[in-house]
């Protein structure tokens, strides 16, 4: 008799994937990262790394083409030279770029220097010529003009408008000669031209009169001495007025630049030691005196050179450095 109990069904088995014969997954992933690391190291060690010679030379060339300053270009070239794998060809590239940089810097320096010459020409030559030398000028006025032409040619020999100056010199050739000794009329006008405007330059005016009196005699010497006495009296009043003006500009107008201008000319333009010392002390007490002295060195070299002749100011200038 068949049993009513049914045969139990077989337990369903879970099918497991067959064991792979390849490397474990973890090892594969580790290998991938290792490979990426090697590639990264190769990239950073090769020509495309940030400071490689190839990269930095290209950056320097770009900076040069875009008109960046020499310091920026040179910094990139030095980084390129720090790459031990730099080739001989790349060294030639660097040398060539430095030479082009040197030429450009010289051109920029000359252009900047000549800008100062243009300012001098306009103020001291062209404006003067328009005011005093139209028509038939007199000799003293022409003589002062030619003296200024000499200064211009000495200071800015490569100025692009040098031909204008030379034409003016030819215009007065045979009419006035600077090799001839000046007359009293000549030196009187020279002194007036130095002091008829502000800032006044009594120092140079008195130098001209003293030089004339050293060789003059008779009435000419007396006239020159009397003129100097008159100007000395005017100078005292002018100096006191300009010192008050400097104080006013500083305290009331808060205009340091204007105050500094009057003090600078108080130092170089008075031709009197006590007056120069008074102006120098005020100038040196200005908080921004170093910045202003640097500005005069760059933008007004003729004034700056005169400032250096005063010991109190020269001591401060010597501290400026570059």
C-alpha positions in Angstrom: 0.0 0.0 0.0 1.4 3.3 -1.0 2.2 5.6 1.8 0.2 8.9 1.8 3.3 10.8 3.0 4.7 12.7 0.0 8.5 12.7 -0.7 9.9 16.0 0.5 11.0 18.2 -2.4 14.7 18.8 -2.9 16.0 22.1 -1.4 16.6 24.7 -4.2 20.3 25.3 -4.5 21.7 28.9 -4.9 23.8 29.1 -8.0 27.2 30.7 -7.4 29.3 32.1 -10.2 32.2 30.1 -11.1 35.5 31.3 -9.5 37.4 33.6 -11.9 40.8 32.6 -12.8 41.9 36.4 -13.2 43.2 38.9 -10.5 40.9 40.1 -7.8 38.9 43.2 -8.4 40.7 45.1 -5.6 44.0 44.5 -7.3 42.7 45.7 -10.6 41.5 49.0 -9.0 44.8 49.4 -7.2 46.6 48.9 -10.5 44.4 51.6 -12.2 45.3 54.2 -9.5 49.0 53.2 -9.7 48.9 53.7 -13.4 47.3 57.1 -13.1 49.9 58.1 -10.5 52.7 57.1 -12.9 51.1 59.1 -15.7 50.7 62.1 -13.4 54.3 61.9 -12.4 55.3 61.6 -16.0 53.3 64.7 -16.8 54.7 66.7 -14.0 58.2 65.6 -14.8 57.9 66.3 -18.5 57.9 69.4 -20.6 54.3 70.3 -19.6 54.9 70.7 -15.9 54.2 74.2 -14.6 57.8 75.3 -14.3 59.4 73.4 -17.1 61.7 75.3 -19.4 59.3 74.9 -22.3 56.4 76.2 -20.3 58.2 79.2 -18.8 59.9 80.2 -22.0 56.5 80.3 -23.7 55.1 82.3 -20.8 58.0 84.7 -21.0 57.5 85.2 -24.7 53.9 85.9 -24.2 54.6 88.4 -21.4 57.1 90.2 -23.7 54.6 90.3 -26.6 51.9 91.7 -24.3 54.2 94.5 -23.1 54.8 93.3 -19.5 57.7 94.8 -17.6 61.2 93.4 -17.6 60.8 92.1 -14.0 57.9 89.9 -15.0 59.6 88.5 -18.1 62.9 87.9 -16.3 61.2 86.0 -13.4 59.8 83.5 -15.9 63.2 83.1 -17.6 64.8 82.4 -14.3 62.2 79.7 -13.6 63.0 78.2 -17.0 66.7 78.1 -16.2 66.0 76.3 -13.0 64.8 73.3 -15.1 67.8 70.9 -15.1 66.5 69.3 -18.3 66.7 72.5 -20.3 68.2 72.0 -23.7 70.9 74.0 -25.5 68.4 75.3 -28.0 66.3 76.6 -25.1 69.3 78.4 -23.7 69.7 80.2 -27.0 66.0 81.1 -26.9 66.4 82.7 -23.5 69.5 84.6 -24.6 67.7 85.9 -27.6 64.7 87.1 -25.5 66.9 88.8 -23.0 68.6 90.7 -25.8 65.3 91.8 -27.2 64.2 92.8 -23.8 67.3 94.9 -23.3 66.7 96.7 -26.6 63.1 97.4 -25.7 64.0 98.7 -22.2 66.5 101.1 -23.7 63.9 102.4 -26.2 61.4 102.9 -23.4 64.0 104.6 -21.2 64.9 107.0 -24.0 61.3 107.7 -24.8 60.6 108.5 -21.1 63.7 110.7 -20.9 62.7 112.6 -24.0 59.2 113.3 -22.6 61.0 115.4 -20.0 62.8 117.1 -22.9 59.5 117.9 -24.6 58.2 119.5 -21.4 61.4 121.6 -21.1 61.2 122.6 -24.8 57.6 123.7 -24.6 58.1 125.8 -21.4 61.6 127.1 -21.8 62.0 127.4 -25.5 58.8 127.5 -27.5 56.7 129.5 -25.0 59.7 131.9 -24.5 60.2 132.2 -28.3 56.5 133.0 -28.9 56.6 135.6 -26.2 59.9 137.3 -26.7 61.4 136.4 -30.1 58.7 137.3 -32.6 59.6 140.0 -35.1 62.9 141.6 -34.5 64.1 140.5 -31.0 66.8 142.2 -29.0 70.1 140.5 -28.2 69.7 139.9 -24.5 66.4 138.0 -25.1 68.0 136.0 -27.9 71.0 135.2 -25.8 69.0 133.7 -23.0 67.1 131.6 -25.5 70.4 130.3 -26.9 71.6 129.5 -23.4 68.5 127.3 -23.0 69.1 125.6 -26.3 72.5 124.6 -25.0 71.0 123.0 -21.9 68.4 121.2 -24.1 71.0 119.8 -26.4 73.2 118.6 -23.6 70.3 116.9 -21.7 68.3 115.5 -24.6 70.7 114.9 -27.5 68.5 112.2 -29.1 65.2 114.1 -28.8 63.1 113.7 -31.9 62.6 117.5 -32.2 66.3 118.4 -32.1 66.0 119.7 -35.7 63.7 122.5 -34.4 66.3 123.6 -31.8 69.1 123.6 -34.4 67.0 125.7 -36.8 66.5 128.2 -34.1 70.2 128.3 -33.4 70.9 129.0 -37.1 68.3 131.7 -37.0 70.4 133.7 -34.5 73.8 132.8 -35.9 75.7 136.0 -36.5 73.3 137.9 -34.3 74.3 136.6 -30.9 77.3 134.5 -29.9 77.5 132.9 -26.6 81.3 133.0 -26.8 81.2 136.8 -26.5 81.3 138.2 -23.0 77.9 139.3 -21.9 77.0 143.0 -21.5 75.2 144.4 -18.5 72.0 144.4 -20.5 72.5 140.7 -21.2 73.0 139.7 -17.6 70.2 142.1 -16.4 67.7 140.4 -18.7 69.0 136.9 -17.7 68.5 137.7 -14.0 65.0 139.1 -14.8 64.0 136.1 -16.8 65.0 133.8 -13.9 62.8 135.8 -11.4 59.9 137.2 -13.3 57.7 134.2 -12.7 57.0 131.7 -9.9 58.9 129.8 -8.7 61.7 132.4 -8.9 65.3 131.3 -9.2 67.3 133.9 -7.3 70.2 131.4 -7.0 71.0 131.3 -10.7 70.2 135.0 -11.1 72.8 135.9 -8.5 75.3 133.4 -9.9 75.0 135.2 -13.3 75.4 138.7 -11.7 78.4 137.5 -9.6 80.1 136.0 -12.6 79.6 139.2 -14.5 80.9 141.4 -11.7 84.0 139.3 -11.4 85.3 140.7 -14.7 83.2 143.9 -15.1 84.4 147.4 -14.2 83.2 150.9 -14.0 79.5 151.7 -14.5 78.7 148.1 -15.6 80.0 146.7 -12.3 78.1 149.3 -10.3 74.9 148.7 -12.1 75.2 145.0 -11.6 75.9 145.5 -7.8 72.9 147.8 -7.5 70.6 145.3 -9.3 71.7 142.5 -7.0 70.9 144.6 -3.9 67.5 145.3 -5.2 66.9 141.7 -5.9 68.1 140.6 -2.5 65.5 142.9 -0.9 62.8 141.4 -3.1 64.0 137.9 -2.3 63.5 138.3 1.4 59.9 139.3 1.0 59.4 136.5 -1.6 60.9 133.8 0.6 58.7 134.7 3.6 55.6 134.8 1.3 56.4 131.4 -0.2 57.0 129.8 3.2 53.5 131.0 4.3 52.1 129.7 1.0 53.6 126.3 1.6 52.0 126.2 5.1 48.7 127.3 3.7 48.8 124.6 1.0 49.5 122.0 3.6 47.1 123.0 6.3 44.2 124.7 4.5 44.2 123.0 1.1 45.7 119.7 2.3 47.8 119.8 -0.9 51.1 118.2 -0.1 52.4 118.4 -3.6 51.9 122.2 -3.8 53.5 122.6 -0.4 56.5 120.5 -1.4 57.0 122.4 -4.6 57.4 125.7 -2.7 59.7 124.1 -0.2 61.9 122.5 -2.8 62.3 125.9 -4.5 62.9 127.4 -1.1 65.9 125.1 -0.9 67.4 125.4 -4.3 66.2 128.8 -5.5 67.0 131.3 -2.8 70.8 131.5 -3.0 70.9 132.1 0.7 72.0 129.5 3.2 69.6 130.4 6.1 66.6 130.5 3.8 67.6 127.2 2.2 68.0 125.6 5.6 64.6 126.9 6.8 62.9 125.4 3.7 64.9 122.1 4.0 63.9 121.6 7.6 60.2 121.9 6.8 60.6 119.7 3.7 62.3 116.9 5.6 59.5 117.0 8.2 56.9 116.1 5.6 55.6 112.5 6.2 55.8 111.7 2.5 59.1 113.4 1.7 60.8 110.2 0.4 58.0 109.7 -2.1 58.2 113.2 -3.4 62.0 113.1 -3.7 61.6 109.9 -5.8 59.1 111.8 -7.9 61.5 114.7 -8.5 64.3 112.2 -9.4 62.1 110.7 -12.1 60.1 113.6 -13.4 62.3 116.7 -12.7 65.9 115.6 -13.0 67.3 119.1 -13.3 65.7 120.1 -10.0 66.7 116.9 -8.4 70.3 117.4 -9.3 70.3 120.8 -7.6 68.6 119.3 -4.5 71.5 116.9 -4.2 73.9 119.8 -3.8 72.4 120.7 -0.4 73.8 118.5 2.4 70.6 118.2 4.4 68.6 117.0 1.4 71.4 114.9 0.0 71.5 112.9 3.3 67.9 112.1 2.8 68.3 111.3 -0.8 71.1 108.9 0.0 68.7 106.8 2.1 66.2 106.4 -0.8 68.1 103.6 -2.7 66.6 102.6 -6.0 
